[in-house]
């Protein structure tokens, strides 16, 4: 797990963190971790895999459809472009 050092935090901000931590029955360190987790990984963020899966379900795409697409594609490597 990573460690973070916060320098030059004002006394007012530190006191506010202590109050907030007490309101949530946490230590100041646990409160700061919760704040940073919420800021860095918001609940409403777009999760690409989940979004693609939901879209596939909505249009009725099945594993058989995906396999058919994979079998029908040209598996040869692409030829490089020539500028002659």
N, C-alpha and C positions, 0 to 999 in steps of 0.2 A: 504494500500500500504506500502511496506517495505521501510525503510530508510537505507542508507549506508553511512558510514563515511570513507573517504580515508585519511589516515595519511601519512606523510612524502613524499608527492608528490613534486617532484622537481619544482623549479620555471620555468625551461625550459619547462617541461611538461605542467604546468598550462598555460603558455603563449601560447603554441601550441594549447591547448584546446580552449583558448579564440579566437585565430585566426580561428580555424576550426568552432567554434560555429558562429562566425560572418559571415563566408562564407555560412553557412546554415541558416542564419537569425534566430538563436536560442540562448537561454541563455546557459551559460556553463553547468548548471545543466541539461538542456534539451539535450544538446549534449552528455554529459556523459551517460544519460539514453539511448539515441539512440545507442551509441557505445556498451553498455552492453547488450541491447536487441538483437542487431545484432550478438554479440558474443555468447550469451546464447541460442538463437533460430535462427540458420542460416536457410536461405530459402531452401537450398538443403538437409535439413535433411530428413531422412527416416520416413515417417508417416505410421506406421504399418497398421492401419485401412484402409487408402486410398490405400495402396499397395495391401492388400488382396481383397478389393473391385474391383480394376482394374483387378487383376488376375482372379477373378470370372467372370467378364464381358467378358474377352478375351476367356475363355473356354466355355462360354455360360451357366454358372450355374444360375439357377433361384431359386426363393423362394420355389417353389414346390420341387425342388431337395433337398434343405436344409431340408424341412419338412420331406421328405421321409427318409433322413439319420437319422434324429432325431427319427422318429417313428420306424426305424429298429434296433436301437441300444438297447442293453441290459441295462435296467434301474436299475437292481438290484445292490446294493452296492458290491464292490469287497470283496472277502474273504481275510483275512490277510494270509500272508505266514506262513508256519509252518516249523520249523527247527528241526524236531525230527528224 
